[in-house]
Amino acid sequence: MKKLLIIFVAITSLATAQKKDIALEEIWNGSFSTERMNSLNSMNGDFYSLLNFDRNTKSTTVDKYSYATLEKVETVVNSKDLKEINYFESYAFNNDETKLMLGVDEEQIYRHSSLGVFYVYDLASKSLQLIDKEKIQEPTFSPDSKKVAYVKNNNIFIKNLETSETVQVTSDGKKNQIINGICDWVYEEEFSFARAFEWSKDSKNLAFLRFDETDVPTFSMDIVGSELYPTQQVFKYPKAGEKNSVVTLHLYNVSAVKNTKIDLGKHEYIPRIKWTNNPEILSVITLNRHQNDLKLFAVNAVNFTSKVILNETDKAFVDIHDNLTFLNDNSFIWTSEKSGFNHIYHYSKDGKLINQVTKGNWEVTNFFGINEKNNTVYYQSVEDGSINRTVYSIKLNGTAKKRLSNASGTNQAAFSKNLNYFINTFSDANTPTVYSLYTGEGNLLKEILNNKKLSEKLDNYNIAKKEFFVLNTKNGAFNAWMLKPNNFDANKKYPMFMTQYSGPGSQSVSNTWNAANDYWFQHLAAQGYIVVCVDGRGTGYKGADFKKVTYKELGKYEVEDQIESAVELGKRPYIDENEMGIWGWSYGGFMSANCLFKGNDVFKMAIAVAPVTSWRFYDSIYTERYMQTPQENPSGYDENSPLNFANFLKGNFLLVHGSGDDNVHVQNTMRLTNALIEANKPFDLAIYPDRNHGIYTGKNTRLHLYEKMTRFIEENLIRKTINTEL
């Protein structure tokens, strides 16, 4: 027996000697990065622009390209030709593309917000004009290009580019109290925008939101830094059930120099404002606190009246999107889940339904735009299977649907402003990103960029094929993928490591190219682990019922599904049911902790990175969307909190958090730490000083984290090498 085993291992080693395993260092030093196109900006006509950096001259340029030929037409601006600045980090055109906004010295605030110094560059005179001597936020050209609105110190200002005069629109802005024109923390994080002001089409009015966060509870974090004494980051953070900012809508008339507050009736949130094609009509979306009653208002900027033109309600929640698009006649495109699946609808300017543009038991996942010359709508959907994304066109009346992207996998389109062309970004689990140019009719013109060099490089490594399948359990049929060790032998048993996120509407099982974690999973597979991912109930792109089943019970059905999936997979002869682990980050960390505690007879180990440990600690907008408030739904909060099941811990547990996490506060991990101590349960803990939710800033941070997690897996999931046939 022993001799046979030695021979088997020797033969296996010789077979794989020609290829090498992925090393953790290679993942985090960028060895497997894909080549990408710079983020392009669609211009007027058949042109686009790119921000480029010349390493030889160390200059930054904005270059103009033709969609038809993909050739550079001209350099719009070169930093080496500018006397005032040596470089710029961002740019934005005005409407007629005669001016550019150039940003320098930009610094990130939160996920979507930043500060910077900004200049206006005039293409004709080749001159620069400084907007403000201090750092500002969100400078935005007026449609007539004569003015720039921006925010400084929580107040709105308008600079006249012709006279260089600046008018202060608001004066009550104050940190941690009043914000004008910029979102508070929770709006920025959960409604995904930072700039909260919009110019009317005729440049006569500026609509903006005012946030009064005076009564919002304050959260503070110690920042260790490098000095003798730490500092504190103090900001307003409304946790579930606590007071939110009081948000109001205002209209500023530029010529009258007058602010008017608009009455929108009773509401909790104003997640979107957008001017229609009628310069006197502003569209405004409001939500109640439960986020299941959405109203679309038409606000008249002349008489300041408001009228509800669309009202959408749901037993659970209504998602906010950016697909609202006004046509020339002010009728509008809207997307909704009201049929049970997300689809495109066409409404009149008064909110009367004209028709449902797309239909079927599948989801529209992106709306790209409408070409009104030929009444053609462009969109992305999962019609090719819920793990895929495909680009389609369809007539506004719902006829003549056409598939525009060819291959099955993940297709994302960047359309020209006039919708005559689009650049398609394609990848699948076996194909690194490919950029190709198409006409608006779906004719492939040219491949722009591929990553064949990366594919050739990976040919020298032990790469396991990602196998997609549907896992049937007693709770349902779930999308899943599996990586098997390179020299997989069906007669052997392997430890299984599960990865998941599981949050509402999310998707972890998708037919797309590798992210950094996928290379980590390849590393683990090469070491002898089977790696599996399962999207259970509550995840997205399979209809509203599948997504919303977890309403008011976050962590109940998702945990049941991961545990049941592990049990089902453990029945397979090549998986060792006694050697199974699970991990996750953020929502996934909440899940992995719960799975280890509640599934202590199934999972032997778990890793939770930056986990929510009680939804009572997380922000109001996200949490209450799915849970209502703790006051209304205490059992939903507590019966699925890892804090209340710490005494169930039997296996090995690694808990990781960044102490500077402004999103999921380290408080979550400290509370779970206390619960585990009180239950006298051994566990491992790693705190990364001052790191935020992503735990990536600083030298070797990610490498250190992934080496730690890899060691923990290797120490706690045993790889058995005995062949069951010998």
C-alpha positions in Angstrom: 0.0 0.0 0.0 2.7 2.5 1.0 4.8 1.8 -2.1 1.8 2.2 -4.4 1.0 5.6 -2.8 4.5 6.8 -3.3 4.5 5.9 -6.9 1.1 7.6 -7.4 2.3 10.8 -5.9 5.6 10.7 -7.9 3.7 10.2 -11.2 1.4 13.1 -10.3 4.3 15.4 -9.6 6.0 14.6 -12.9 2.8 15.3 -14.8 2.5 18.8 -13.3 6.2 19.7 -13.3 6.0 21.6 -16.5 3.4 24.1 -15.2 3.5 26.1 -12.0 1.0 27.1 -9.4 -0.2 30.7 -9.0 1.6 32.3 -6.2 -0.1 34.8 -3.9 2.6 37.4 -4.6 1.8 37.3 -8.3 -1.9 38.1 -7.6 -1.2 41.2 -5.7 1.7 42.6 -7.7 -0.5 42.8 -10.8 1.0 39.8 -12.7 -2.4 38.8 -14.0 -3.9 42.2 -14.7 -5.9 42.5 -18.0 -5.1 45.2 -20.5 -7.9 47.7 -20.5 -9.1 50.7 -22.6 -9.1 53.9 -20.7 -12.5 55.1 -19.7 -13.8 56.8 -22.8 -16.0 59.8 -23.0 -18.5 59.8 -25.9 -18.4 63.1 -27.8 -20.7 64.9 -30.2 -20.9 63.2 -33.6 -19.0 59.9 -34.2 -16.1 60.7 -31.8 -14.9 59.8 -28.3 -12.1 61.1 -26.1 -9.6 59.4 -23.8 -7.4 60.6 -21.0 -3.8 59.5 -21.7 -0.5 59.7 -20.0 2.8 59.8 -22.0 5.5 58.2 -19.9 8.3 59.7 -22.1 7.2 63.3 -21.8 5.4 62.8 -18.5 2.5 64.8 -19.9 -1.3 64.2 -19.6 -3.4 64.6 -22.7 -7.1 64.5 -23.7 -7.2 62.9 -27.2 -10.0 62.8 -29.6 -10.7 59.6 -31.6 -13.0 58.5 -34.4 -15.5 55.7 -33.7 -15.4 54.8 -37.4 -11.6 54.3 -37.7 -10.6 54.2 -34.0 -7.7 56.5 -35.0 -6.7 59.6 -33.1 -8.1 62.7 -34.7 -6.4 65.3 -32.6 -5.0 66.1 -29.2 -7.5 68.4 -27.5 -5.2 69.5 -24.7 -1.7 68.6 -23.6 -0.5 69.4 -20.0 3.0 70.3 -21.3 1.5 73.2 -23.1 -0.1 74.6 -19.9 1.9 77.1 -17.8 -0.3 77.0 -14.7 -0.3 73.2 -14.1 2.0 70.3 -15.0 -0.7 67.6 -15.2 -4.4 66.9 -14.7 -6.2 63.9 -13.3 -9.7 64.3 -14.7 -11.6 66.2 -17.4 -15.1 66.9 -18.5 -16.4 68.7 -21.6 -19.1 71.4 -21.7 -22.1 70.8 -24.0 -20.7 72.2 -27.3 -17.2 70.9 -26.5 -15.5 74.3 -26.6 -14.3 74.1 -23.0 -12.9 71.5 -20.6 -13.0 71.2 -16.8 -9.6 69.9 -15.7 -9.0 68.6 -12.2 -5.8 68.4 -10.2 -4.8 67.4 -6.7 -7.9 65.3 -6.2 -8.4 63.4 -3.0 -11.1 60.8 -2.2 -13.6 61.4 0.6 -15.9 58.5 0.5 -17.0 56.0 -2.2 -18.2 58.5 -4.8 -17.1 61.9 -3.4 -13.8 63.8 -3.8 -12.2 67.2 -3.5 -9.9 68.9 -6.0 -8.6 72.0 -7.6 -10.3 72.7 -10.9 -9.6 74.9 -14.0 -11.7 75.7 -17.1 -9.6 75.3 -20.3 -10.9 77.3 -23.3 -10.1 75.4 -26.5 -10.1 78.5 -28.7 -7.9 80.7 -26.6 -6.0 77.8 -25.0 -6.3 79.6 -21.7 -6.9 78.3 -18.2 -9.3 79.9 -15.7 -9.1 78.8 -12.0 -12.5 78.1 -10.5 -11.7 78.6 -6.9 -8.4 78.9 -4.9 -9.6 76.3 -2.4 -10.4 72.6 -3.1 -14.0 72.2 -4.2 -16.5 69.5 -5.1 -18.4 68.6 -8.3 -17.8 71.6 -10.6 -20.4 71.4 -13.4 -20.9 73.6 -16.5 -24.2 75.2 -17.1 -25.8 74.0 -20.4 -25.0 77.4 -22.0 -21.4 77.1 -20.8 -21.4 80.5 -19.3 -21.3 79.4 -15.7 -20.0 76.7 -13.4 -21.8 75.6 -10.2 -19.8 73.9 -7.5 -19.8 73.1 -3.7 -17.3 74.3 -1.2 -17.5 73.9 2.6 -21.1 72.5 2.2 -22.3 75.5 0.3 -23.2 76.0 -3.4 -21.4 78.7 -5.5 -21.9 79.8 -9.1 -19.0 81.3 -11.0 -19.6 83.4 -14.1 -16.9 82.4 -16.6 -17.5 85.6 -18.7 -17.1 88.1 -15.8 -15.2 85.8 -13.3 -17.7 86.9 -10.6 -18.8 84.3 -8.1 -22.2 84.2 -6.4 -22.8 82.2 -3.2 -26.1 80.4 -3.6 -26.3 79.1 0.0 -24.7 80.3 3.2 -25.9 77.9 6.0 -23.6 75.0 5.2 -21.8 73.6 8.2 -19.9 70.3 8.7 -22.0 67.6 10.4 -25.0 69.9 10.3 -26.1 71.3 6.9 -25.0 70.1 3.5 -26.1 71.9 0.3 -25.7 70.3 -3.1 -23.7 67.3 -1.9 -25.1 64.1 -0.5 -24.6 63.0 3.1 -22.8 59.7 3.9 -25.7 57.3 3.6 -27.1 58.8 0.4 -23.7 58.6 -1.2 -23.2 55.0 -0.1 -26.7 53.6 -0.7 -28.2 55.7 -3.5 -24.8 55.9 -5.3 -24.4 59.5 -6.1 -22.5 62.5 -4.6 -23.6 65.6 -6.6 -27.0 66.7 -5.5 -27.6 69.7 -7.8 -28.7 69.9 -11.4 -28.9 72.7 -14.0 -32.1 73.3 -16.0 -31.7 72.9 -19.8 -31.9 76.6 -20.3 -29.4 77.4 -17.5 -31.9 79.6 -15.7 -32.4 77.4 -12.7 -30.4 75.2 -10.4 -32.2 72.5 -8.5 -30.5 71.2 -5.4 -31.0 69.1 -2.3 -30.3 70.4 1.2 -29.4 67.9 3.9 -30.1 68.8 7.5 -28.1 66.2 9.5 -28.1 68.0 12.8 -30.1 65.3 14.6 -28.4 62.4 12.9 -26.3 60.4 15.5 -22.6 60.9 15.2 -20.1 58.1 14.6 -16.4 58.5 15.4 -13.3 56.4 14.6 -9.8 56.7 16.0 -7.2 57.0 13.3 -3.9 55.6 14.6 -1.8 57.2 11.9 1.9 57.8 12.4 1.9 60.6 14.9 2.3 60.4 18.7 -1.4 60.8 19.3 -4.2 59.4 17.2 -6.8 61.6 15.5 -10.6 61.1 15.2 -12.8 60.8 12.1 -16.2 62.1 13.1 -19.2 62.0 10.8 -23.0 61.6 10.8 -24.1 58.0 10.3 -27.8 57.0 10.6 -28.0 53.4 11.8 -31.1 51.4 11.3 -34.1 52.9 13.1 -32.2 56.1 13.9 -32.9 59.6 12.6 -32.0 60.4 9.0 -31.1 63.7 7.5 -34.1 65.9 6.8 -33.8 66.3 3.0 -35.5 69.1 1.1 -35.7 70.2 -2.5 -34.8 73.8 -3.6 -34.8 75.8 -6.8 -32.4 78.7 -7.3 -33.3 81.2 -10.0 -30.0 82.6 -11.4 -31.4 85.9 -12.7 -33.7 86.6 -9.7 -31.0 85.4 -7.3 -33.7 83.7 -5.3 -34.0 80.3 -3.5 -37.4 78.6 -3.3 -38.2 75.5 -1.2 -40.4 73.0 -3.1 -43.2 71.2 -1.3 -43.2 67.4 -2.1 -45.6 66.3 0.6 -44.6 63.6 3.1 -41.5 61.7 2.2 -38.3 60.3 3.8 -35.9 60.3 0.8 -35.2 62.2 -2.4 -32.9 59.7 -4.2 -33.0 61.4 -7.7 -33.6 64.7 -9.3 -33.4 65.2 -13.1 -34.5 68.0 -15.4 -36.8 67.0 -18.3 -36.4 68.3 -21.8 -38.8 71.0 -20.9 -36.6 73.5 -19.1 -39.4 74.5 -16.8 -40.1 70.9 -15.6 -38.0 69.1 -13.1 -38.5 65.4 -12.3 -38.1 64.3 -8.7 -38.2 60.9 -7.1 -39.3 60.4 -3.5 -39.5 57.4 -1.3 -41.1 56.6 2.1 -38.9 55.3 4.8 -39.8 51.7 4.1 -38.8 52.3 0.4 -41.9 50.5 -0.9 -43.8 53.6 -2.1 -42.0 55.5 -4.9 -43.4 58.7 -6.4 -42.2 60.5 -9.5 -43.0 64.2 -9.4 -43.1 66.8 -12.1 -42.1 70.1 -10.5 -42.9 73.4 -12.3 -40.0 75.8 -12.0 -42.2 78.8 -12.8 -45.1 78.4 -10.3 -43.3 75.9 -8.0 -46.2 73.4 -8.0 -45.5 69.7 -7.9 -47.6 66.8 -9.4 -47.2 63.0 -9.0 -47.1 61.5 -12.5 -46.1 57.9 -11.5 -46.5 56.0 -8.3 -45.0 52.6 -7.8 -45.5 50.4 -4.7 -44.3 47.0 -3.7 -45.0 44.6 -0.7 -41.2 44.6 -0.1 -39.2 47.4 -1.7 -38.8 49.4 -4.9 -35.2 49.6 -6.3 -33.8 53.0 -7.4 -32.2 53.1 -10.9 -30.7 55.6 -13.3 -32.7 54.6 -16.4 -35.2 57.4 -16.4 -34.8 59.0 -19.9 -36.9 61.8 -21.4 -37.6 61.8 -25.1 -38.1 64.9 -27.2 -41.8 65.0 -26.5 -41.1 64.6 -22.8 -42.5 61.1 -22.7 -40.1 58.9 -20.8 -38.5 55.5 -20.5 -38.7 53.8 -17.1 -37.6 50.4 -15.8 -39.6 48.4 -13.3 -40.0 45.0 -11.6 -43.8 45.3 -11.5 -44.3 42.3 -13.8 -42.1 40.2 -11.6 -39.0 40.8 -13.8 -37.2 44.0 -14.5 -38.3 45.4 -17.8 -38.5 48.6 -19.9 -41.7 50.7 -20.1 -42.7 53.8 -22.1 -44.8 56.5 -20.4 -46.4 59.7 -21.7 -45.2 63.0 -20.2 -48.3 62.8 -17.9 -47.3 59.4 -16.6 -49.8 57.3 -18.6 -48.5 53.9 -19.8 -48.0 53.8 -23.5 -46.5 50.3 -23.7 -44.2 47.7 -22.1 -41.2 47.6 -24.4 -39.6 44.4 -23.2 -41.4 41.3 -21.8 -40.5 37.8 -20.6 -39.3 35.8 -17.6 -35.9 37.4 -17.7 -34.3 40.6 -16.5 -33.2 43.8 -18.2 -29.9 44.5 -16.5 -28.9 47.8 -18.2 -30.6 50.5 -20.4 -28.1 52.1 -22.8 -30.4 54.6 -24.6 -32.9 55.3 -27.3 -32.3 56.5 -30.9 -35.3 58.6 -31.6 -34.6 58.8 -35.3 -35.4 55.1 -35.8 -37.2 54.5 -32.4 -34.7 51.9 -31.4 -34.0 51.1 -27.7 -30.7 49.5 -26.7 -30.4 47.4 -23.6 -28.5 44.6 -21.8 -30.3 41.5 -20.4 -30.0 38.0 -19.1 -32.0 36.5 -22.0 -29.1 34.3 -22.8 -29.1 32.8 -19.3 -29.0 34.5 -15.8 -25.2 34.1 -15.5 -24.7 35.8 -18.9 -25.1 39.4 -20.2 -26.1 40.2 -23.8 -26.7 43.4 -25.7 -29.9 43.8 -27.6 -31.9 46.4 -29.6 -35.7 46.6 -29.9 -38.2 49.0 -31.3 -39.9 51.4 -28.9 -43.2 49.6 -29.7 -41.7 46.3 -28.5 -41.1 44.7 -32.0 -38.1 43.8 -34.0 -35.9 42.6 -31.2 -32.3 41.9 -32.3 -29.3 40.4 -30.6 -26.3 42.8 -31.1 -23.4 41.0 -29.2 -22.4 37.7 -30.5 -20.7 35.5 -27.9 -22.3 34.1 -24.7 -20.7 35.5 -21.6 -20.6 39.0 -20.2 -21.1 41.8 -22.8 -21.1 45.4 -21.8 -21.7 48.2 -24.4 -20.3 51.8 -24.4 -22.4 53.6 -27.0 -21.5 56.7 -28.9 -23.6 59.7 -28.0 -25.6 59.4 -31.2 -25.9 55.6 -30.7 -24.4 54.9 -34.2 -21.6 52.8 -32.7 -20.7 50.9 -29.5 -17.6 49.4 -28.1 -18.4 46.0 -26.7 -16.5 44.7 -23.7 -16.7 40.9 -23.6 -15.3 38.2 -21.4 -16.3 34.8 -20.1 -14.8 32.4 -17.6 -12.3 31.2 -20.1 -11.7 34.4 -22.1 -10.0 37.5 -20.8 -11.5 40.9 -21.7 -11.9 41.6 -25.4 -12.9 45.1 -26.7 -14.6 45.3 -30.1 -16.2 48.0 -32.2 -19.8 47.5 -33.5 -22.2 49.5 -35.4 -25.5 50.4 -33.7 -27.1 47.7 -35.9 -24.8 45.0 -34.4 -22.3 44.6 -37.2 -18.8 43.8 -35.9 -16.3 46.2 -37.5 -13.0 45.6 -35.7 -11.5 44.0 -32.6 -9.8 46.8 -30.7 -7.9 45.0 -27.9 -7.7 41.5 -26.6 -5.7 39.9 -23.8 -4.2 37.0 -25.7 -0.8 37.7 -24.1 -2.4 37.1 -20.7 -4.0 33.9 -22.0 -0.6 32.7 -23.3 1.0 33.6 -20.0 -1.6 31.6 -18.0 -0.9 28.6 -20.3 2.2 28.1 -18.2 0.2 27.8 -14.9 -2.0 25.1 -13.4 -5.4 26.6 -14.1 -8.6 24.7 -13.2 -11.6 25.1 -15.4 -14.5 26.8 -13.8 -17.4 24.4 -14.1 -20.9 26.0 -14.1 -23.9 23.9 -13.0 -27.3 24.1 -11.3 -27.3 22.7 -7.8 -30.6 21.2 -6.9 -31.4 21.3 -3.2 -34.6 20.9 -1.1 -34.7 24.8 -1.0 -34.5 25.3 -4.8 -32.3 25.1 -7.8 -29.3 27.5 -7.6 -26.6 28.7 -10.0 -23.2 27.4 -9.0 -19.6 27.0 -10.1 -16.8 24.7 -9.0 -13.0 24.6 -9.4 -11.4 21.1 -9.0 -7.7 20.5 -8.3 -5.7 20.3 -11.4 -5.0 16.6 -11.1 -8.5 15.8 -9.9 -9.2 12.1 -9.3 -12.8 11.1 -8.8 -11.7 8.3 -6.6 -10.2 10.6 -4.0 -11.9 12.8 -1.5 -11.1 16.6 -1.4 -11.7 19.3 1.2 -14.3 21.9 0.0 -14.0 25.6 0.5 -17.1 27.7 -0.3 -17.0 31.4 -1.3 -20.1 33.6 -1.4 -21.5 37.1 -1.0 -25.3 36.3 -0.9 -26.5 39.9 -0.5 -29.9 41.0 -1.9 -29.9 41.3 -5.7 -26.2 40.4 -5.9 -24.5 37.8 -8.2 -21.4 35.8 -7.5 -22.0 33.1 -10.1 -21.4 34.8 -13.4 -19.8 33.9 -16.7 -17.1 36.5 -16.7 -13.3 36.7 -16.5 -11.3 36.5 -13.3 -11.2 39.1 -10.6 -8.3 39.0 -8.1 -10.2 36.5 -5.8 -10.6 34.1 -8.7 -6.8 33.8 -8.9 -6.8 33.1 -5.1 -9.3 30.3 -5.7 -7.0 29.0 -8.4 -4.2 29.0 -5.9 -6.3 27.0 -3.5 -7.4 24.5 -6.1 -3.8 23.9 -7.0 -3.1 23.1 -3.4 -5.8 20.4 -3.4 -9.0 22.1 -2.5 -12.3 22.0 -4.3 -13.6 25.6 -4.4 -17.4 26.2 -4.9 -19.7 29.2 -5.2 -23.5 29.0 -4.9 -26.0 31.9 -5.4 -28.9 31.0 -3.1 -32.2 32.7 -2.5 -32.1 36.5 -2.3 -29.5 36.9 -5.0 -30.4 38.7 -8.3 -31.3 38.3 -11.9 -33.8 35.5 -11.5 -36.9 37.6 -10.9 -38.3 39.7 -8.1 -39.8 36.8 -6.1 -36.4 35.0 -5.9 -34.7 38.2 -4.8 -37.3 39.5 -2.4 -37.9 36.2 -0.5 -35.4 37.3 2.1 -37.4 40.5 3.0 -37.5 41.2 6.7 -35.3 38.1 7.3 -31.8 38.9 6.1 -29.6 35.9 7.0 -32.3 33.3 7.3 -32.9 31.8 3.9 -29.5 32.7 2.6 -27.8 30.8 5.4 -30.2 27.9 5.1 -29.3 27.7 1.4 -25.5 27.7 1.9 -25.7 25.1 4.6 -28.0 22.9 2.5 -25.8 23.4 -0.5 -22.8 22.2 1.4 -24.8 19.1 2.6 -25.8 18.4 -0.9 -22.3 18.8 -2.3 -21.0 16.7 0.5 -22.9 13.7 -0.9 -20.7 13.7 -3.9 -18.1 10.9 -3.5 -15.1 13.2 -4.2 -15.9 15.8 -1.6 -15.0 15.1 2.0 -18.1 16.0 4.0 -16.0 16.3 7.2 -13.6 18.9 5.7 -15.7 21.9 4.5 -15.2 25.6 5.1 -16.7 28.9 4.0 -15.7 32.5 3.8 -17.1 35.9 2.8 -16.5 39.7 3.0 -18.9 42.3 4.2 -22.4 40.7 3.7 -20.5 37.6 2.8 -18.7 37.8 6.2 -22.1 38.1 8.0 -23.1 35.0 6.1 -19.9 32.9 6.8 -20.1 33.6 10.5 -23.8 32.6 10.6 -23.1 29.5 8.5 -20.3 28.3 10.9 -22.4 29.0 14.0 -25.8 27.6 12.7 -24.2 24.9 10.5 -21.7 23.8 13.1 -22.3 20.2 12.1 -21.5 21.0 8.5 -18.7 23.6 8.4 -15.4 22.9 10.1 -14.0 26.4 9.6 -15.0 29.9 8.4 -13.4 33.3 7.6 -15.4 36.5 8.0 -13.9 39.7 6.7 -15.4 43.1 7.6 -18.7 41.4 8.6 -22.0 42.9 9.7 -22.7 41.1 12.9 -26.0 42.8 13.7 -28.1 44.8 11.2 -28.8 47.1 14.1 -25.3 48.5 13.5 -25.6 49.1 9.8 -27.0 52.2 7.9 -30.7 53.1 7.7 -31.2 53.2 3.9 -29.7 49.8 3.1 -30.9 47.9 6.1 -34.4 49.2 6.3 -35.0 48.6 2.6 -34.8 44.9 3.3 -35.7 44.7 7.1 -37.8 47.7 8.0 -36.7 49.3 11.3 -35.5 47.3 14.4 -38.4 48.8 16.3 -40.8 47.3 13.8 -39.0 44.0 13.2 -36.9 43.1 16.2 -37.0 39.4 15.7 -35.8 39.7 12.1 -32.8 41.6 13.4 -31.9 39.4 16.3 -32.8 35.9 15.2 -30.3 36.1 12.4 -27.5 37.9 14.1 -24.2 36.1 14.7 -24.0 37.8 18.0 -26.8 35.7 19.3 -25.3 32.4 18.1 -21.7 32.8 19.2 -22.1 30.0 21.8 -22.8 27.6 18.9 -19.3 27.9 17.6 -17.5 24.5 17.3 -15.2 24.9 14.4 -12.3 27.2 13.7 -13.1 30.9 13.1 -11.0 33.8 11.7 -12.4 37.2 12.1 -10.9 40.2 10.2 -11.6 43.9 10.1 -10.1 47.3 9.2 -10.2 49.7 12.1 -10.9 52.6 9.7 -13.9 51.1 8.1 -16.4 53.9 7.6 -19.0 51.6 6.1 -19.2 48.4 8.2 -17.7 49.7 11.4 -15.2 47.7 13.4 -17.8 47.9 16.2 -19.4 44.9 14.5 -16.3 42.8 15.0 -15.7 44.1 18.5 -19.2 43.1 19.5 -18.8 39.6 18.1 -15.4 39.4 19.8 -17.1 40.1 23.1 -19.9 37.6 22.4 -17.3 34.9 21.7 -15.3 35.7 24.8 -18.4 35.6 26.9 -19.2 32.2 25.4 -15.6 31.1 26.1 -15.0 30.2 22.4 -11.6 30.2 20.9 -11.1 32.1 17.6 -8.6 34.0 15.6 -8.7 37.8 15.2 -6.9 40.2 12.8 -7.4 44.0 13.0 -5.8 46.1 10.2 -5.1 49.6 11.6 -6.8 52.5 9.8 -7.8 50.3 6.8 -11.2 51.0 5.3 -13.8 48.5 4.2 -11.6 47.3 1.3 -8.5 46.6 3.5 -6.1 47.4 0.7 -4.2 50.7 1.4 -0.6 50.4 2.6 2.4 48.3 1.5 1.6 44.6 1.3 -1.8 44.9 3.0 -3.7 42.6 0.6 -0.8 40.1 0.3 -0.6 39.9 4.1 -4.3 39.4 4.4 -4.5 36.7 1.8 -1.4 34.9 3.1 -3.1 34.9 6.6 -6.3 33.5 5.2 -4.5 30.9 3.1 -2.6 29.7 6.1 -5.8 29.5 8.2 -7.4 27.3 5.5 -4.4 25.0 5.2 -4.3 24.6 9.0 -7.9 23.8 9.4 -9.1 22.0 6.2 -7.1 18.8 5.9 -6.1 17.6 2.5 -6.1 13.8 2.5 -4.0 12.2 -0.2 -4.9 8.5 0.0 -6.4 7.1 -3.2 -9.6 5.2 -2.3 -8.8 2.6 -5.0 -5.5 1.6 -3.5 
